[in-house]
Amino acid sequence: MRELKQDRLIVHRHETLLQRTPFHYILQFPYLELNHSLLLELLDQYDKSDNCFIIAGHRLEFKSEDIALIFGLPNHGKAVRLKSNANKDFYHRIFDKEAITRYEIVYHLRRYAMDQSDDAVEVFVVLLIGLFISTVLLPSSNASIVSTLWSCVEQIDHIYDYAWAPLVFRELLVEINRAKSDMEDEDASDHLSDYAYGGCFLALQLWICEIACLGKAEIQGCCPRILGWERNNMDGILEQFRLLQPSDIRCGINPLESERHLIDSDVLLPFGEQVGQVSFP
């Protein structure tokens, strides 16, 4: 996405349309790297039987609500089912093959960027969201991307209808358990990067930073939380993690008032705030 911006292929019409979705912030998404050593030590303290992490004497549960707060995604709404017989009209209209990769999405983004008709602008934004989901939220290899995903994002004004946080959480939990099983079967001194895992491990890394005050967010109280972080704010987090004391741990990420609509379907956005608006303190 950085290359698309640098090449000036993303224009104001794209940005305006993107603001109507829960993925409104992806053009400001920070460049963050996974700390594989930290994640490996975190997984070493994961209890598969309870789906929790035992850290500094606390049993900490990582939940879909945490995903919602970190990425600003709804934790309620229609379930996103990747393995379904959903309508694939959009998919077949854009792509001429059954299996596509992220590289092919980028190819079509560049093609549609040249066309400023209403339909082309909407297709561009849908492709951009699909690229973000498949790269950041549901990363795997560069193998084929699930075709049913597009039925949930093809209608811009209905993307908020879906429970995106539980989807990301479900997929990540599967990969956490798979990674833990592999660690138990092999030498745990290996690096996590040696394994071929999907799942949004970046969310897990940001979660432990938030609840244990590791590193230092550039902007406090930012919504979504991930926009408050930059790569250099995570320097030294492994050493800090190893020195954690029970009093350093918060037992969860406490939602701000401006975030409650993400986790509670009965809470509306704050008065005067538009759907898709990035909130800074």
N, C-alpha and C positions, 0 to 999 in steps of 0.2 A: 504493500500500500504506500510505503514511503516513496518508492520509485514512481508510482502513478502520480503522486502529488508533485514530486520533483519535475516530472515531465509535463506538469500542468494539464493533466488529463481530467482532474477532478475540479469541477467548476461550481459556482454558487448554486446552480439548480440542483446538482447532486447533493450538496451539503444541506440544502433546505429540505429536500425529501427525506434525507437520512435522519433529520431531527424529529421526524414523526415516528421513530422506531426506538425500541430499547437499546439499540446499538448506535445511538446518536453520537457517541464519544469516540468511535474507533479511529477517526482521523487524527485524534490527539493521543492515541494509545502510546504509552511510553515504551522505549526499548529496554526490556528487562531480560536478563539471562538466568537460567536455572542454576542454582548452586547444588550440583550433584552430590557433593560431599555432605551438605546439610540434609538433603532429602534422604540420603542413604542412612544417616544416623536417626532421622525421624522415623523412617520405616522400621529400623531396628527396634524402636520402642512402640511399635504398633501391635495391638492385641487383636488378632483376627476373630477370636471368639466373641468379643464385645464390640468390635468395630470402633475402637477408641485408641488414643495414644496415651501412654503412661509417661508423663514428663514432669520432672521435679516433684514427684510424689502425688501429682494430680492425674486423674483419669479424665482425659479431655476428648469430647466427642466432636468430630468434624461433621457439619451438617449442611444440608442444601441451603439453609438460611445464610450461611457464611458465604457461599457462592453468590447468592443474591446481592449481598452487601458489597462484596469485593468487585463484582462486575456490573452491578446496577441492573440485574435481570429479575424479572418477575418470578416469585416462588410459588405462584398460584396461577390457575388458568387451565386451558386444555392441555392434556398430556401430549408431548411430542413423541411420536412412535416412529423410530427409524426403520423398523422392520414391519412394514404394513403395505397394503395395496392401495396407497394413496394415489390421488390423481397426479399423473406425470406429464400433463399437457405442456407446462412451462419447460420442463426438462427436455422433452422431445422437440420443442419448438426452437430451443437455443442450441442444443447439442445434437450432433448427428451420429452419436455412438452410444452404446450402453454404459461403458465405463469411462469416467473422466478423472483427471488429476487436477491438482491446484494450478499447475502450469497452464493447463488448458483453460481454466477459469480466467487467468490473467490474460491469455490471448484474446478471449472474447471481451474482456473488459476494455482492452485497447481498441478493439474493433467498434464496440458500441460507444466509446468516448467520442468518436468522430461524428456521431449523429446526435443532434440536439432536439430531435422530435420528442414529444411527451412520452411515447412508448419506449423509445430508446433510453431516455433518461431514467425511467423506472426500471427497465431491465438492468441498466448499469448498477443502480443502487442495490437491487436484489442480488446481483452477482458479487458485489462488494461485500455484502453481509454474509453471503455464502462462503466467500473466501476467508473472512474473519472467523466464522464458526469452525470451518474445517482446519484452519491453521492454528488458532489459539485455544478455542473451547473444546474442540473434539479432535485434537491432533492425533495422527497416526503416522504412517509412512506416506510416501507420495503415491501410494496405491489408490485405487478408485475410491471416489467419494460417494457416499450413500445417496442414491437418486431421489429417495423419498423426502430428503431434507428440504428440497425446493418447494414442495407443496405447502410448507409451513411459512415460507418467507416470500412467496411470489406476490401476495397481496399486502402492500406496504401498510395499510391502515388496520390490518388484522394481526400483525406480528406481535403486538402487545397482548393478544388473546392467549398466547401460549405460555406454559410454565417452563421457561428455559433453564432456570437454575436447577430444578430437579433432574433434568436431562443431563446437564454437565456433571452434576454430583454423581448420578448413577454410573455414568461411563467411567468417571475417575475412580469411584469406589471399586469397580471391577478390576481396574488396573493396579490399584493399591494392593488389593488382595493377591493379584497375580504376582506382583513384584515381591511381596512378602514371602509367598510360597517358593519363588525362585531363590530368594536369599537363603531360605531354610535348607534348600536342596543343594546349594552351591556355596562357594567361598564368599562370605559376606564382606570380604575386603575388596571385592571388585567394585568398580564404579557403576552407579546407576546408568550412566551414559552407555555402558556396554550392553545394556538390555534394550530390546526394541519394544518400548511401551507407548501406548496411546494415553489418552486421558490428560486432563489439564493439571499437571503437577505444579504449574505456576500458581494456581489457586491455593494449593496446599502450602507452598512456600510463603505466600503472602498471608495466609491464615496464621501461621506460627509467628510471623513477624508482628502481626497485629495483636495477638493475644499475649505475647511475651515481650513486647516492646523491643524487638530486635531491629537493628538498623534505625533509621530515622526518616519518616515520611517527609517529603519536601513540603507538602501542604497538609496540614491537619484538618480533619473534618470535611475532606473532599468527598464528593458523591458523583460517581462511584469511587470507592476507596482506591482502586488501582491507579487513578489519575494523580494521586498524591505521591506516587513513588517514581524514582528514577534509578538507573543502574547503580550510580555511585552512592546512593543512600543505603545500599545493602552490603557495603564493605564491612568485613569483620563479623558478619552475622553468625558464621559457624563457631567462632571463638566465643561469642556471646551466648550461643545456645549451650555450649558445653559447660558454661559457668552458671547456668540458671539455678535460682533458688526458689523454693515454694512460694515465697512472697512476691516473686517477679511475675507470677502467672495470673492472668485474668481468665476466668472460666468461660469466656465467650466474647464475641464481638457485639457490643451493645449498639443497637441501631439508633441513629439520630432521628429526630422528628421528621426530617426531610427524606428519610429512607423507609419509613414505616409502610408506605404504600407498596413497597416491593415484597414484603413478607406477610402483610395482612390485607386480604381482599376487601375488607370493609373500610379501609383507610384511603381517602382520596388524596391526590396531590395537594400540597399546600396552596392556599388561595393565591391566585395570580401567577402561579408557576405553570408553564406549559409542559406538556408531555415531551420528553426528550431534551429538556434543558439541563445543561451541566451546572451543578451547584457547587460554588466555592464559598468558603467563609468570608 
